[in-house]
C-alpha cells in the first residue's frame, strides 16, 4: 500500500492518480512533491 502524493501548494493527490500521471509523462516529482497535470477523478 502506497502513500498519496502532495503538490507544492499542499493538495493531496491519491497514489493511483499520481502514478498514472507519472507514467503518462504529465507529472514529475520535484524534491518529493508531485508537479504536473493529472485527472481529477
mmCIF file of the N, C-alpha and C atoms, coordinates in Angstrom:
data_MODEL
# 
_entry.id   MODEL 
# 
loop_
_atom_site.group_PDB 
_atom_site.id 
_atom_site.type_symbol 
_atom_site.label_atom_id 
_atom_site.label_alt_id 
_atom_site.label_comp_id 
_atom_site.label_asym_id 
_atom_site.label_entity_id 
_atom_site.label_seq_id 
_atom_site.pdbx_PDB_ins_code 
_atom_site.Cartn_x 
_atom_site.Cartn_y 
_atom_site.Cartn_z 
_atom_site.occupancy 
_atom_site.B_iso_or_equiv 
_atom_site.pdbx_formal_charge 
_atom_site.auth_seq_id 
_atom_site.auth_comp_id 
_atom_site.auth_asym_id 
_atom_site.auth_atom_id 
_atom_site.pdbx_PDB_model_num 
ATOM 1   N N  . UNK A 1 1  ? 0.850   -1.177 0.000   1.00 0.00 ? 1  UNK A N  1 
ATOM 2   C CA . UNK A 1 1  ? 0.000   0.000  0.000   1.00 0.00 ? 1  UNK A CA 1 
ATOM 3   C C  . UNK A 1 1  ? 0.891   1.234  0.000   1.00 0.00 ? 1  UNK A C  1 
ATOM 4   N N  . UNK A 1 2  ? 0.648   2.157  -0.947  1.00 0.00 ? 2  UNK A N  1 
ATOM 5   C CA . UNK A 1 2  ? 1.484   3.333  -1.081  1.00 0.00 ? 2  UNK A CA 1 
ATOM 6   C C  . UNK A 1 2  ? 0.917   4.542  -0.364  1.00 0.00 ? 2  UNK A C  1 
ATOM 7   N N  . UNK A 1 3  ? 1.719   5.551  -0.351  1.00 0.00 ? 3  UNK A N  1 
ATOM 8   C CA . UNK A 1 3  ? 1.348   6.814  0.274   1.00 0.00 ? 3  UNK A CA 1 
ATOM 9   C C  . UNK A 1 3  ? 0.931   7.784  -0.822  1.00 0.00 ? 3  UNK A C  1 
ATOM 10  N N  . UNK A 1 4  ? -0.063  8.632  -0.533  1.00 0.00 ? 4  UNK A N  1 
ATOM 11  C CA . UNK A 1 4  ? -0.503  9.628  -1.506  1.00 0.00 ? 4  UNK A CA 1 
ATOM 12  C C  . UNK A 1 4  ? 0.605   10.642 -1.777  1.00 0.00 ? 4  UNK A C  1 
ATOM 13  N N  . UNK A 1 5  ? 0.472   11.356 -2.894  1.00 0.00 ? 5  UNK A N  1 
ATOM 14  C CA . UNK A 1 5  ? 1.420   12.400 -3.260  1.00 0.00 ? 5  UNK A CA 1 
ATOM 15  C C  . UNK A 1 5  ? 0.919   13.744 -2.755  1.00 0.00 ? 5  UNK A C  1 
ATOM 16  N N  . UNK A 1 6  ? 1.836   14.687 -2.592  1.00 0.00 ? 6  UNK A N  1 
ATOM 17  C CA . UNK A 1 6  ? 1.495   16.059 -2.196  1.00 0.00 ? 6  UNK A CA 1 
ATOM 18  C C  . UNK A 1 6  ? 2.079   16.994 -3.239  1.00 0.00 ? 6  UNK A C  1 
ATOM 19  N N  . UNK A 1 7  ? 1.295   18.025 -3.611  1.00 0.00 ? 7  UNK A N  1 
ATOM 20  C CA . UNK A 1 7  ? 1.755   19.025 -4.566  1.00 0.00 ? 7  UNK A CA 1 
ATOM 21  C C  . UNK A 1 7  ? 2.413   20.183 -3.809  1.00 0.00 ? 7  UNK A C  1 
ATOM 22  N N  . UNK A 1 8  ? 3.127   21.058 -4.511  1.00 0.00 ? 8  UNK A N  1 
ATOM 23  C CA . UNK A 1 8  ? 3.766   22.194 -3.842  1.00 0.00 ? 8  UNK A CA 1 
ATOM 24  C C  . UNK A 1 8  ? 2.783   23.098 -3.095  1.00 0.00 ? 8  UNK A C  1 
ATOM 25  N N  . UNK A 1 9  ? 1.530   23.159 -3.560  1.00 0.00 ? 9  UNK A N  1 
ATOM 26  C CA . UNK A 1 9  ? 0.550   24.010 -2.874  1.00 0.00 ? 9  UNK A CA 1 
ATOM 27  C C  . UNK A 1 9  ? -0.207  23.270 -1.768  1.00 0.00 ? 9  UNK A C  1 
ATOM 28  N N  . UNK A 1 10 ? 0.207   22.047 -1.468  1.00 0.00 ? 10 UNK A N  1 
ATOM 29  C CA . UNK A 1 10 ? -0.371  21.304 -0.351  1.00 0.00 ? 10 UNK A CA 1 
ATOM 30  C C  . UNK A 1 10 ? -1.533  20.388 -0.691  1.00 0.00 ? 10 UNK A C  1 
ATOM 31  N N  . UNK A 1 11 ? -1.901  20.312 -1.960  1.00 0.00 ? 11 UNK A N  1 
ATOM 32  C CA . UNK A 1 11 ? -3.001  19.439 -2.372  1.00 0.00 ? 11 UNK A CA 1 
ATOM 33  C C  . UNK A 1 11 ? -2.550  17.981 -2.299  1.00 0.00 ? 11 UNK A C  1 
ATOM 34  N N  . UNK A 1 12 ? -3.404  17.123 -1.799  1.00 0.00 ? 12 UNK A N  1 
ATOM 35  C CA . UNK A 1 12 ? -3.100  15.697 -1.735  1.00 0.00 ? 12 UNK A CA 1 
ATOM 36  C C  . UNK A 1 12 ? -3.697  15.009 -2.956  1.00 0.00 ? 12 UNK A C  1 
ATOM 37  N N  . UNK A 1 13 ? -2.844  14.292 -3.676  1.00 0.00 ? 13 UNK A N  1 
ATOM 38  C CA . UNK A 1 13 ? -3.253  13.566 -4.880  1.00 0.00 ? 13 UNK A CA 1 
ATOM 39  C C  . UNK A 1 13 ? -3.198  12.080 -4.551  1.00 0.00 ? 13 UNK A C  1 
ATOM 40  N N  . UNK A 1 14 ? -4.320  11.363 -4.736  1.00 0.00 ? 14 UNK A N  1 
ATOM 41  C CA . UNK A 1 14 ? -4.310  9.927  -4.458  1.00 0.00 ? 14 UNK A CA 1 
ATOM 42  C C  . UNK A 1 14 ? -3.195  9.215  -5.233  1.00 0.00 ? 14 UNK A C  1 
ATOM 43  N N  . UNK A 1 15 ? -2.640  8.205  -4.612  1.00 0.00 ? 15 UNK A N  1 
ATOM 44  C CA . UNK A 1 15 ? -1.495  7.472  -5.175  1.00 0.00 ? 15 UNK A CA 1 
ATOM 45  C C  . UNK A 1 15 ? -1.752  7.009  -6.612  1.00 0.00 ? 15 UNK A C  1 
ATOM 46  N N  . UNK A 1 16 ? -2.927  6.432  -6.870  1.00 0.00 ? 16 UNK A N  1 
ATOM 47  C CA . UNK A 1 16 ? -3.226  5.902  -8.210  1.00 0.00 ? 16 UNK A CA 1 
ATOM 48  C C  . UNK A 1 16 ? -3.213  7.012  -9.259  1.00 0.00 ? 16 UNK A C  1 
ATOM 49  N N  . UNK A 1 17 ? -3.763  8.177  -8.944  1.00 0.00 ? 17 UNK A N  1 
ATOM 50  C CA . UNK A 1 17 ? -3.781  9.275  -9.912  1.00 0.00 ? 17 UNK A CA 1 
ATOM 51  C C  . UNK A 1 17 ? -2.378  9.830  -10.132 1.00 0.00 ? 17 UNK A C  1 
ATOM 52  N N  . UNK A 1 18 ? -1.616  9.936  -9.073  1.00 0.00 ? 18 UNK A N  1 
ATOM 53  C CA . UNK A 1 18 ? -0.246  10.418 -9.192  1.00 0.00 ? 18 UNK A CA 1 
ATOM 54  C C  . UNK A 1 18 ? 0.619   9.486  -10.011 1.00 0.00 ? 18 UNK A C  1 
ATOM 55  N N  . UNK A 1 19 ? 0.494   8.196  -9.765  1.00 0.00 ? 19 UNK A N  1 
ATOM 56  C CA . UNK A 1 19 ? 1.275   7.221  -10.528 1.00 0.00 ? 19 UNK A CA 1 
ATOM 57  C C  . UNK A 1 19 ? 0.877   7.227  -12.000 1.00 0.00 ? 19 UNK A C  1 
ATOM 58  N N  . UNK A 1 20 ? -0.419  7.366  -12.272 1.00 0.00 ? 20 UNK A N  1 
ATOM 59  C CA . UNK A 1 20 ? -0.881  7.420  -13.660 1.00 0.00 ? 20 UNK A CA 1 
ATOM 60  C C  . UNK A 1 20 ? -0.307  8.648  -14.362 1.00 0.00 ? 20 UNK A C  1 
ATOM 61  N N  . UNK A 1 21 ? -0.258  9.782  -13.663 1.00 0.00 ? 21 UNK A N  1 
ATOM 62  C CA . UNK A 1 21 ? 0.312   10.996 -14.249 1.00 0.00 ? 21 UNK A CA 1 
ATOM 63  C C  . UNK A 1 21 ? 1.805   10.834 -14.497 1.00 0.00 ? 21 UNK A C  1 
ATOM 64  N N  . UNK A 1 22 ? 2.508   10.205 -13.567 1.00 0.00 ? 22 UNK A N  1 
ATOM 65  C CA . UNK A 1 22 ? 3.940   9.973  -13.753 1.00 0.00 ? 22 UNK A CA 1 
ATOM 66  C C  . UNK A 1 22 ? 4.191   9.045  -14.933 1.00 0.00 ? 22 UNK A C  1 
ATOM 67  N N  . UNK A 1 23 ? 3.430   7.976  -15.012 1.00 0.00 ? 23 UNK A N  1 
ATOM 68  C CA . UNK A 1 23 ? 3.600   7.019  -16.115 1.00 0.00 ? 23 UNK A CA 1 
ATOM 69  C C  . UNK A 1 23 ? 3.188   7.615  -17.461 1.00 0.00 ? 23 UNK A C  1 
ATOM 70  N N  . UNK A 1 24 ? 2.208   8.541  -17.419 1.00 0.00 ? 24 UNK A N  1 
ATOM 71  C CA . UNK A 1 24 ? 1.753   9.188  -18.649 1.00 0.00 ? 24 UNK A CA 1 
ATOM 72  C C  . UNK A 1 24 ? 2.577   10.407 -19.023 1.00 0.00 ? 24 UNK A C  1 
ATOM 73  N N  . UNK A 1 25 ? 3.630   10.677 -18.257 1.00 0.00 ? 25 UNK A N  1 
ATOM 74  C CA . UNK A 1 25 ? 4.540   11.797 -18.522 1.00 0.00 ? 25 UNK A CA 1 
ATOM 75  C C  . UNK A 1 25 ? 3.847   13.150 -18.464 1.00 0.00 ? 25 UNK A C  1 
ATOM 76  N N  . UNK A 1 26 ? 2.823   13.283 -17.603 1.00 0.00 ? 26 UNK A N  1 
ATOM 77  C CA . UNK A 1 26 ? 2.177   14.583 -17.418 1.00 0.00 ? 26 UNK A CA 1 
ATOM 78  C C  . UNK A 1 26 ? 2.498   15.168 -16.047 1.00 0.00 ? 26 UNK A C  1 
ATOM 79  N N  . UNK A 1 27 ? 3.362   14.489 -15.290 1.00 0.00 ? 27 UNK A N  1 
ATOM 80  C CA . UNK A 1 27 ? 3.792   14.979 -13.986 1.00 0.00 ? 27 UNK A CA 1 
ATOM 81  C C  . UNK A 1 27 ? 5.198   14.472 -13.698 1.00 0.00 ? 27 UNK A C  1 
ATOM 82  N N  . UNK A 1 28 ? 5.873   15.175 -12.799 1.00 0.00 ? 28 UNK A N  1 
ATOM 83  C CA . UNK A 1 28 ? 7.203   14.773 -12.350 1.00 0.00 ? 28 UNK A CA 1 
ATOM 84  C C  . UNK A 1 28 ? 7.271   14.965 -10.840 1.00 0.00 ? 28 UNK A C  1 
ATOM 85  N N  . UNK A 1 29 ? 8.228   14.297 -10.229 1.00 0.00 ? 29 UNK A N  1 
ATOM 86  C CA . UNK A 1 29 ? 8.497   14.510 -8.811  1.00 0.00 ? 29 UNK A CA 1 
ATOM 87  C C  . UNK A 1 29 ? 9.655   15.481 -8.691  1.00 0.00 ? 29 UNK A C  1 
ATOM 88  N N  . UNK A 1 30 ? 9.452   16.539 -7.924  1.00 0.00 ? 30 UNK A N  1 
ATOM 89  C CA . UNK A 1 30 ? 10.489  17.541 -7.688  1.00 0.00 ? 30 UNK A CA 1 
ATOM 90  C C  . UNK A 1 30 ? 10.668  17.653 -6.182  1.00 0.00 ? 30 UNK A C  1 
ATOM 91  N N  . UNK A 1 31 ? 11.776  17.177 -5.694  1.00 0.00 ? 31 UNK A N  1 
ATOM 92  C CA . UNK A 1 31 ? 12.015  17.236 -4.256  1.00 0.00 ? 31 UNK A CA 1 
ATOM 93  C C  . UNK A 1 31 ? 10.951  16.496 -3.454  1.00 0.00 ? 31 UNK A C  1 
ATOM 94  N N  . UNK A 1 32 ? 10.401  15.430 -4.030  1.00 0.00 ? 32 UNK A N  1 
ATOM 95  C CA . UNK A 1 32 ? 9.378   14.657 -3.339  1.00 0.00 ? 32 UNK A CA 1 
ATOM 96  C C  . UNK A 1 32 ? 7.965   15.192 -3.515  1.00 0.00 ? 32 UNK A C  1 
ATOM 97  N N  . UNK A 1 33 ? 7.809   16.299 -4.251  1.00 0.00 ? 33 UNK A N  1 
ATOM 98  C CA . UNK A 1 33 ? 6.492   16.875 -4.499  1.00 0.00 ? 33 UNK A CA 1 
ATOM 99  C C  . UNK A 1 33 ? 6.065   16.571 -5.932  1.00 0.00 ? 33 UNK A C  1 
ATOM 100 N N  . UNK A 1 34 ? 4.777   16.300 -6.113  1.00 0.00 ? 34 UNK A N  1 
ATOM 101 C CA . UNK A 1 34 ? 4.239   15.994 -7.440  1.00 0.00 ? 34 UNK A CA 1 
ATOM 102 C C  . UNK A 1 34 ? 3.885   17.297 -8.148  1.00 0.00 ? 34 UNK A C  1 
ATOM 103 N N  . UNK A 1 35 ? 4.462   17.499 -9.342  1.00 0.00 ? 35 UNK A N  1 
ATOM 104 C CA . UNK A 1 35 ? 4.215   18.696 -10.126 1.00 0.00 ? 35 UNK A CA 1 
ATOM 105 C C  . UNK A 1 35 ? 3.759   18.271 -11.503 1.00 0.00 ? 35 UNK A C  1 
ATOM 106 N N  . UNK A 1 36 ? 2.577   18.745 -11.936 1.00 0.00 ? 36 UNK A N  1 
ATOM 107 C CA . UNK A 1 36 ? 2.103   18.411 -13.263 1.00 0.00 ? 36 UNK A CA 1 
ATOM 108 C C  . UNK A 1 36 ? 0.599   18.467 -13.374 1.00 0.00 ? 36 UNK A C  1 
ATOM 109 N N  . UNK A 1 37 ? 0.082   17.670 -14.302 1.00 0.00 ? 37 UNK A N  1 
ATOM 110 C CA . UNK A 1 37 ? -1.347  17.629 -14.604 1.00 0.00 ? 37 UNK A CA 1 
ATOM 111 C C  . UNK A 1 37 ? -1.816  16.185 -14.483 1.00 0.00 ? 37 UNK A C  1 
ATOM 112 N N  . UNK A 1 38 ? -2.938  15.965 -13.817 1.00 0.00 ? 38 UNK A N  1 
ATOM 113 C CA . UNK A 1 38 ? -3.491  14.624 -13.662 1.00 0.00 ? 38 UNK A CA 1 
ATOM 114 C C  . UNK A 1 38 ? -4.996  14.715 -13.692 1.00 0.00 ? 38 UNK A C  1 
ATOM 115 N N  . UNK A 1 39 ? -5.647  13.594 -13.941 1.00 0.00 ? 39 UNK A N  1 
ATOM 116 C CA . UNK A 1 39 ? -7.113  13.519 -13.982 1.00 0.00 ? 39 UNK A CA 1 
ATOM 117 C C  . UNK A 1 39 ? -7.675  13.863 -12.600 1.00 0.00 ? 39 UNK A C  1 
ATOM 118 N N  . UNK A 1 40 ? -8.822  14.504 -12.585 1.00 0.00 ? 40 UNK A N  1 
ATOM 119 C CA . UNK A 1 40 ? -9.432  14.907 -11.308 1.00 0.00 ? 40 UNK A CA 1 
ATOM 120 C C  . UNK A 1 40 ? -10.281 13.813 -10.692 1.00 0.00 ? 40 UNK A C  1 
ATOM 121 N N  . UNK A 1 41 ? -10.556 12.742 -11.431 1.00 0.00 ? 41 UNK A N  1 
ATOM 122 C CA . UNK A 1 41 ? -11.375 11.661 -10.840 1.00 0.00 ? 41 UNK A CA 1 
ATOM 123 C C  . UNK A 1 41 ? -10.806 10.312 -11.173 1.00 0.00 ? 41 UNK A C  1 
# 
